[in-house]
Amino acid sequence: MSRPEINMKKEIIYIRAVTLICFLFGVLGIAAALITGSSSMMFDGMYSLVQSVFILLSGFVVRLIGRKDDEYYQFGYGAFEPFYIVLRTIVLLTMNSILARGAVVALLSGGRRVEATVALAFTAISIVGCLIVYVFLRHQAKVLHSPLLKAESRSWLNDTLISVSVLISFAVMAVLDHYGRSDIAAMIDPIITIMFALSLLPALLKQLISGVKDLLDAAPPKEVQERLDEVVSSYADRYGFKDYEIYSSKHGRTVSAMIHIILREDLSVRTIDGIRKAMLKDIISAWQWSDTDIVFTVDPSWIEYSVPVAGEEMFG
């Protein structure tokens, strides 16, 4: 079994495990919100519940990515990953907007009373649980080079920060109630809910932009492009290539590259195949989720007919 296949199996196992945890947190959070009358706890619970649904979809997406190309998707299923991330982000942005609007309405109508004492215990448990899951997923995302697990870890970090804010707000409410300032205490819960929505907005927008760029065949991050160039340039020095050009794009975790190499002299097909095999091995070692085509030629005049940008100014 190849390394990518082993990693995908691990991803699916982790996704299934955190799905159950997330679903339980969501149900308990919503139940606690109904008992306490807290919109901020409802925000927390709804966030976890929606997240659990998308975690299940994550497992399906991981399995899709692992499929080989077929007659329907002849370049594989890599684009499904950024599509999923964009869809998920749009849903979370919509949920944030709806809950924030409800909090604004509550604030304008005088606030909302909350049973702070009951909520404190649940919120403390939620913080510990979310933090543990976040740390675990973040570590595994780095080990497995998984954008999906990275996205999930961010969601759990958001959950942790939300729970911390809820805990602080409930503690402040309890103090204000103790000193007879229930009028001010009623304002805290909707204010915290609005702050949640605003605090999550930058991260969600950044994730949305990144996913859209992947869908639009944008170039991979600079460090990936530099690593590809390092691999190709090392072979250019070794075999005396006249010139080369790398075209690359990124779909989720998959980096697709087309490399045109201009040779100074004719080489045998066997020699060229040997160079190509060695280069592909080095590229996969640098980025295991790669889909690379390497074309050798001694006559670059045809290149302008195969790429969207004329090749003459590139290769002289």
N, C-alpha and C positions, 0 to 999 in steps of 0.2 A: 504493500500500500504506500502511495506517494505521500510526501510530507503535506502538500495542500489538502489531500483527502483526510489525513489524520487530523489536521487543524480544523477542517469543517465539521468533523464528527464531534470534536471538543466544543466547538462553537454551539452546535445544536444542543448538546448536553447542558451547557451553561445557560443557554436561552430557556430551555424547558424548566430548569431549576428556579431561575429568577422569576419566571412567569407565575408560578404558584405563589411565591413570596409576594410579588407585586399585587396579584389579585386579592390576596388576603388583606394586605395593607389598604387596598382601595375599598374593600367592603367594610372593614373595621373603621376606616376613616369617615366614610359616608354615614355609617351608623352613629359614630360619635358626634358628627356634625348635626345630625337630626336631634340627638339627645341634648346637645349643648346650645343649639341654635346658632352655630358659628359658620359664617360664610368662608372664613379662612381655612377652617378644617374641611369644609366642603370642597374648596379649591384643592387642598392636599389630597383628599380621597378621590376626587374625580380625576386628578392628574395621574394617580396610581392606577386607577381602573382603566383609563384610556391607554396608559402605558402598557398594561398587561395584554390588552388586545393586540397592540402593535408588536409586542415581544413575540407573540405567537406567529404573527406574520413574518417576523425576522427569521424564524426557523425555516419557513417555507422559502424565503428569499435565499437563504444560505444554500439550501438544497438545489435551487434553480441555478445558482452561480456555479455549482459543481458539475452541472450537466455539460456534456460535450455539445458542439454545434450540431444542428440537425437541419432538415429541409425548411423549417419555419424560421429559425434563427441561425443563419449560416455563419455568423460571427460570434456565436455563443450568447449567454444570458447575462453578461456582466452589467449591461445597462439597467437591469431590473433593480440593482442595489441603489443607485442614486435616485431612481424613480420612487422607490419605497421611502427613502429618506425625505424627499420633497413632499410626498403625500402625507407622511406622518407629521412633518413640521407644519404644514398648512392646517391640519386638524388641531394640533396643539395651539396654534395661533388663534384659531377660531374659538376654541374653548376658553382661552385666556380672555378674549374680547368679551364673550358672553358673561363670564363670572365677574370681570372688572366692571361691566355695565351695571350688573346687579348691585355691586358694592357701592357704586356712585349713587344709585337711586336710594339705597339704604342710608348713606351718609347725608344726603340732602333731606331725608325725612326724619332726621334726628338720631340716627345710629341704630345699633342693634344690641340688645342685651344677650349676654353669653354666660353660661354656667362654667366659669373659669376653673373651678376646683376639679370638676370631673375630667376636664380636658387635659389638665396638666400631666396626669399619669400616662394617658395614651400617647401624648406628644413626646414624652421622654423616651418611651419604648420605640416610637417611630424613628427618632433621631438615631438611636444606637443601631437599629436594624438597617436603615438606609445607608448609614456610613459604612457599615461592614460590607454590604453588597457593592457599594461604589468602589471601595478600595480594591476588592477582588476583581471586579470587571475591568477596572482601569489597568490593573497589572496584566490580566489575560489579554486585553486588547493589544498591549505592547508586545507581548510574547508571540501572539498569533498574527500580528499585523492586520487586525480586523477592524474596518470602519464601523461595522454593525455593533460590535461590542463597545467600541469607543463611543458611539452615539448612545448606547444603553447606559454606559457609565455616566455620561453627562446628565442623562435624565435622572439617575439616582442621586447625583450630586445636587441637582435642582430640588429633588424631594427632600434631601437632607437640609438644605438651606431653608426651604419652606418650613419644615418642621421646627428648626431652630427659631425662626422668626415667630412662628405660632406660639412656641413655648415662652418666648420673651413677652409677647403681647398678652398672653394669659396671666403671666406673673404680674405685669403692670396693672392689668385689670383687677386682679385680686387685691393689690395694694390700694388702688383708688377706691374700690368698694369698701375696703376696711376703713378708709378715712372719709367715707360719706360722699365721694365724688363720682357717683354712678352715672351722672350726666356725661362726664368726660370719658368714663370707661366704655360707654355705649358707642363712642366714636372710634375706638381703637380697632375693633375687628374689621369694619369695612375699609379703614385706612390701610391696615396690613394687607388685605386682599388686593387692593389697588397697587400697593407697592410690589406684591408678588408678580402681578401681571407686567408691570413696568420693568422689574429686574430681570425677568426671563426674556423680555423682548429682544435685547441685543444678541444673545446667544442663538435664539431661534431664527432671527433674521440672517445671522452669519451662516448657520447651518443650511438655511434655505438657499442662499446665494451660492454656497459651495455645491449643493446638490444640483442646482440648475446649470451651473458651469460644467459639471460632469456630463449632464444630459446633452449639452450643446457641444460636446467634443472639445472642451477647452484643454489647453496644455496642462500636463501634470505639474506639481509643485517644483520650484526651482531646483531643490536638492535632488529630485528624481532625474530631472533633465541633465544636471551636472554629472550625476553618476553614470547615466547612459553615455554621455560624451567622453567620460574618462575611459570607459570600456572600449569604445570604438577608437578613440585616439591612440590608445596603447597598441592596437593592432595596426593602425595607420603608420605609426613609427616603425613597427616591427617589419611590415611587409611593403612599406613604401607606397601607400595609396596616394594617388594624385590629389584627391579631394573626397569629401563625403558630406552628406546632409542627413539630418535626423528629423523626422516628423513624428510627433508623439501626442497622444491624448489619453485621458483617464476616465474610466467608468467605474466609480466606486473604488474598489481595491485593484482593479485590473488596469494596467498600463499597456496601451497598444502603441506599437512603434513600427514605422517604415524607415529603413535605412538604405540610402542609395550610396554606393561606393564606386568611385571612379579609379580604375587601375591604370598604372603607368604602362603596363605591358600585358600581353595575353598570358593567361595562366591556364593550366589544364583544369578540366571540370573537377577532377579528383582533388586537386590542390585547393580550389575554391570551396568545394564541399567541406574539406577539412577545416578551413578557416572559419566558414559559416558555423559549423558545429561547435567549435571552440568558443566563438563569440556568443552564441546563444546560451551555452552553459554558463559563461561569465555573467551574462545579463540576468539569467534566472537566479543565479547566486546573489546578485545585487537586489533583485526584486522578484520574489517567487511567483507573484501573480502578474505575469507578463505574456503578451501576445505579439511576437516580433517577426517581421519579414525583412530579410536582407537581400538586396539586389546588387550584383556586381556587373560592371560594364566598362568597356574601354571607349565607348562613344556616347557621351552625355546628351547628344542632340535630341534623342527621343524622350528625355525626361519631361520636357515642357508639355508633352501631350498626356502625361500620366499624373501630374500634380496640379493643384489649383493656381500655383504661382509659377511663372515662367522660370525654367531652370537656367537660362543663359547667364543672367546676372549673378546667380549663385555660384556657378561652377566656372564661369569665364570661358 
